[in-house]
Amino acid sequence: MKIAVVTGASSGMGREFALQLDKTNHYDEIWVIARREDRLRQLKTRAKLRALPMDLKEPTSYETYRALLEYAKPDIRTLVNASGYGNFEPFADSALEDVTGIIDLNCKALAVMTYLSLPHMHPGAEIINIGSLSSFQPVPYMISYASSKAMVLSFTRGLNAELKDRDIRAIAVCPGWVDTEFIGKAQAHNKTAVNYFNKMFTAEDVVKKALKDLRRGKDVSVLGFGVRAQVLAVKLLPHRLVMKIWMKQQGHK
């Protein structure tokens, strides 16, 4: 049984990946994972949909997933790690549950889901991890999120090199601002810390570009000339200057 597994599939990037992967007709089932079961069941797919309501911040979810894999013995053709969240506020003002929760979901869950899935992946399989433009630079007022996405980028590129001999590919998708509910949630406690969004992309366009880059053998996908230019700039410029520019854009001294 050939399947795709998509975490964070109830909204945003995860939902869009589930819908676009379904159009390829490569899968017998699509396993969609998120906390909100009602949103998962609203997904309309041609492949059989298996909704798995789980909170990946909870370690019990991993045992549930492991047991399901051992029982079903699927051939995982595609794993999409799209679960994640962030907050826009000073680190010192963040709730401790957010500091730990962002790390648990954006980093730990991604690594664990990948680890548990790999024994069920074979040549030609692919792993898609959602990073961010912030993967490439330190970002004040979203420190926990940006740092977690730096881990995603490094983890994915290293993993892609390790899995080359197994003919399994991994790609980090690192978009700029995407028009999803992520921004509203990240601003829930502080609407002024991060308030300048220079360009907004659609989840549909980001996912299309990611799937195209995956087919081209890339290990990083970045949509948009301006975003690619920024990635290059933060590699060349001192990070102190990069942060100074960011702070000025957001209205901070």
N, C-alpha and C positions, 0 to 999 in steps of 0.2 A: 504494500500500500504506500503510494507516494504522497507525501504531505508537505505542506508549508506550515510553519509555526510562526505566529506573529504576536508579540507581546505589545501591550499598550494599544490594543486594536479597537478600543471603544471610541476613539476620537483622533483627530489630527493626523500625524504622519503614519501612525500604526494602522489606522482605519484605511487610509489611502493606499498603503502598501498591500493590505489584504484585498482590496478591490482591484488593484492593477495586476497583482499576481494571479488573481482568479481569471483574468482575461486571457492568460497564456494557455489555459487548458492543460497545464503540466501536472496537475495535482488531483488525486482522488478525494482528498480531504484537506480542508484548511482549518487548523487549530488556532483559535483566537483567544488570547489571554488578556484579561483586565479585571479590575474590581467590579465594574458595573455590568452585571449580567444582562440587564434589559437593553443596554446599548449594544452589547455584543450580538444579541439575537435580532437586532434591527438590521444587521448587515445582510445584504442580499447577494449571494454568491451562487454560481452555477455548480461549483464543486460542493460536496457535502460539507456543511459547516459544523464544527464541533466547538461549542462555546465552553470555555473553561474559566469560570469566575474565580480568580485568585488574586490575592494581594502579595506581590512579589517582594514586599518588604518583610513578609513573615516567613521564617525558615520552614514552616510546615508546608508551604507551597512547593518547595523544592522536592520534598518527599512525595507529595501528591503527583508532581510531574514525573519524577523518576519511576514511580510505581506504574503510572499510565504507559510510559515508554516500554517498560519491561513486559507489560501485559499485551500491548498492541503490536509491539515490534515493528514500528513503521520505518520506512525509508524516508528520512528527512531530506528533502531536496533543497529547501530554503528555510533558513532561520532568520527572522527579523527581530532584533532587539530594539524595540521602539518605546518601551516603558521608561518613564523618566519625568522629572519635574524640577522646578527651580523657584527661587524667590529673589525679588529685587528689593534689597534693603541692606543697611549696614550689617556686617557680620555680627557685631556685638548686640544688635537689636533682634537678631534672629532667634526664633524659638529653638531650643535644643533638639526638639523632635524633628525640626526641619534640617538642622545641620546633619544629624545622623541619618534622617530619612532620605535626603538627597544622595548621600554616599551609598546607602543601602540599595536604593533603587537604580540609580544611574550607573553605579560601578559594580557593587557586589552581585546584584541580580543578573546583570549582563554577563559577568564572568561565570556565574554558576549555571545559568541557562545554557551558555555555550559549552561548558564542561559536560553537563549532563546530556546534551544533544549530540556531541561529536561521535560517541560510539555508534550512533544510529545514522551517521552520515557517510556517504560513499563517494567515489570519484564523480566529479561534476557538480557536487553540492556547493552551496554558497551560504555565506553568513553576511548579513547586512546589519551594521551597528549604527545607531543614530548618534552622531557627534554634534558639532556646532562650529560656527565661525569662532566662537570663544575657545575652542580647543587649542587654538594657535597662540593665545596670548592671555596674560593675567587681566582680569576684568573687575575693578572695584565695584562694589554695590551688587555684585552677583558672584561673589568669590566662590561659594560652595559649588554652584552650578558650573561655572567656567572651569574650575579645577577638576571637577568630576568628568567633564567632557575632554579635558586634556588626557586623562587616563584612557578614555574610550579610544581616542585617536592613536595613542601609543600602543595600547593593547591590540587594536585591530591590525595595525601595520605589521607588528611583530608576529601576530598570529598568521597573517597571510603568508609571511615568509616561511614560517614553520610548516604550514600545511601544503606547501607547493608540491612536495613529493607525493602527497595523497591526492593531488588534483582537486583540492577543495579551496575555494577562493573566499577571501574576506575583504569587505570594503567598509570604510567609515564614511558616512554621509554627513557632510559638514556645511549646512546651509547658513545663510544670514537669517534675517527676521522672516518668519513664516506666519502667515495669517491663519492661526489656529487659536484655540482657547488657552493655550499655554501662557500667552502674555497677560491676559486678564487674571489668571490665577496667580502668576508670579507677582503681580502688582497688588494683590489682595490686601496686604498690610501696609503698603507704602506706594503711593501712586506717583511720587515725585523723584524717588531715587534713580530710577531709569525711566525716562519719558520721551527720549528722542529716538525715533525709528526712521532711518533715512530711506529705506526701501523695503517693501514688503513683497514676499513671494508667495505663491500658492503652494499648498501641499502637493497638489497634482503635478505641477511643473518640477518640483524638487524630486519627487519619486520617479517621474519619467526620466529625468537626467541621471538619477542614481542607477536605474536599471540599465540604461544605455552605457554608462561608464563601467558597470560591472561586466557587461558583455565585452567591453574593450580591454578588460584585464587590469583596470586601474584599482588601486587600493584606497583611494580617496576620491570622493565626488564633491565638487563645489560648483554650485550653479550661479551664473552671472559674472560678467566681466568685472564689475565693480568689486564684487566679493573676492574674486580671484586676485585682483590687484591688491586688495587689502591683505590677503594672506601673504603675498609676496612682500609687501611693505613691512609687515610685522616680523618677517624673517630678517630683514635688512636693517631696520631701525632699532635703536635701543628701546627696551621695553618701558623704561622710565618715560621716554618721550611718547610712546604709544599710549600709555596710561594717562599722561597729561592731556593729550588730545581727546581721549574718551571722556575724561572728567569735564573738560570744557564743553563738549557736545551735550552732556547731560546736565549742565548748569551748576557744576560743583567747582570749587576753587582748587 
